[in-house]
Amino acid sequence: AKGADPAFEKGMATLLGENKFGDGKSIGYELLTEAELGRALGSNEFKSGKMTKAWYREGAEKVVKGQQEDGSLKTGDQSGLVAHPVITTACGLYLLGPPAKK
């Protein structure tokens, strides 16, 4: 069996390491991207070497923690796209959609 592509492994290490994706400025985009990648990989966790991220569980926790009384999602800096709760909420709901199939 062939191992993972070196470029993919490098990208995954960056995602999980100190230079990880998500600087807090676009939590909606982060949730959407993690959901797409997780579903494409068919996994609820991202792994690279010894690093692991339970993207579905951690993302769901962010959504629940950031949920406002009116049901919208607000997290982090409220500038740019994040200032529009409809977009951030839609991305959060997308993440909560069907988990990765095993």
C-alpha positions as CSV (number, residue, x, y, z in Angstrom):
1,A,0.0,0.0,0.0
2,K,1.2,3.4,-0.9
3,G,1.5,6.1,1.9
4,A,0.0,9.5,1.8
5,D,1.4,12.1,-0.7
6,P,4.2,14.1,0.8
7,A,2.6,17.4,-0.2
8,F,-0.7,16.3,1.5
9,E,1.2,15.4,4.6
10,K,3.0,18.7,4.7
11,G,-0.4,20.6,4.3
12,M,-2.0,18.5,7.0
13,A,1.0,19.1,9.4
14,T,0.6,22.9,8.7
15,L,-3.2,22.7,9.4
16,L,-2.6,20.9,12.7
17,G,0.6,22.7,13.8
18,E,1.4,26.1,15.1
19,N,0.7,27.7,11.7
20,K,-2.7,26.1,11.7
21,F,-5.5,27.3,9.5
22,G,-7.9,29.7,11.2
23,D,-6.6,32.9,12.6
24,G,-9.9,33.7,14.2
25,K,-10.8,36.2,11.6
26,S,-13.1,33.9,9.6
27,I,-14.5,31.2,11.8
28,G,-17.2,30.5,9.2
29,Y,-14.7,29.8,6.5
30,E,-12.7,27.7,8.9
31,L,-15.8,25.6,9.8
32,L,-16.8,25.2,6.1
33,T,-13.3,24.2,5.0
34,E,-12.8,21.7,7.8
35,A,-16.2,20.1,7.1
36,E,-15.4,19.8,3.4
37,L,-11.9,18.3,4.0
38,G,-13.2,15.9,6.7
39,R,-16.0,14.6,4.6
40,A,-13.7,14.3,1.6
41,L,-11.3,12.2,3.7
42,G,-14.1,10.2,5.2
43,S,-12.8,10.9,8.7
44,N,-14.0,12.7,11.9
45,E,-10.3,13.5,12.7
46,F,-7.4,15.0,11.0
47,K,-4.0,13.3,11.7
48,S,-0.4,14.1,10.8
49,G,2.4,12.3,12.7
50,K,1.5,12.6,16.4
51,M,-0.9,15.5,15.9
52,T,-4.6,14.9,15.8
53,K,-7.6,17.2,15.6
54,A,-11.2,15.9,16.1
55,W,-12.6,18.4,13.5
56,Y,-16.3,17.5,13.9
57,R,-16.4,17.5,17.7
58,E,-14.3,20.6,18.0
59,G,-16.3,22.4,15.3
60,A,-19.6,21.5,16.9
61,E,-18.3,22.8,20.3
62,K,-17.4,26.1,18.6
63,V,-20.9,26.3,17.1
64,V,-22.7,25.6,20.3
65,K,-20.4,28.0,22.3
66,G,-20.9,30.8,19.8
67,Q,-24.7,30.4,19.4
68,Q,-26.6,33.5,20.4
69,E,-30.0,33.8,21.9
70,D,-31.6,34.4,18.5
71,G,-29.9,31.2,17.2
72,S,-27.2,32.9,15.1
73,L,-23.5,32.1,15.4
74,K,-21.1,34.8,16.6
75,T,-17.5,34.1,17.4
76,G,-14.1,35.9,17.5
77,D,-13.5,39.3,15.8
78,Q,-16.7,40.8,14.5
79,S,-15.2,42.4,11.3
80,G,-15.3,41.4,7.7
81,L,-17.4,38.4,6.8
82,V,-17.7,37.4,10.4
83,A,-19.7,40.6,11.1
84,H,-22.5,39.0,9.1
85,P,-24.0,36.4,11.4
86,V,-26.1,34.9,8.5
87,I,-22.9,33.8,6.8
88,T,-21.2,32.5,9.9
89,T,-24.4,30.7,11.0
90,A,-24.8,29.0,7.6
91,C,-21.2,27.8,7.7
92,G,-21.7,26.5,11.3
93,L,-24.8,24.6,10.2
94,Y,-23.0,23.2,7.2
95,L,-20.4,21.8,9.5
96,L,-23.1,20.2,11.7
97,G,-24.5,18.5,8.6
98,P,-23.8,14.8,8.0
99,P,-20.5,13.7,9.5
100,A,-17.9,11.8,7.5
101,K,-19.0,8.4,6.4
102,K,-16.8,5.6,7.5
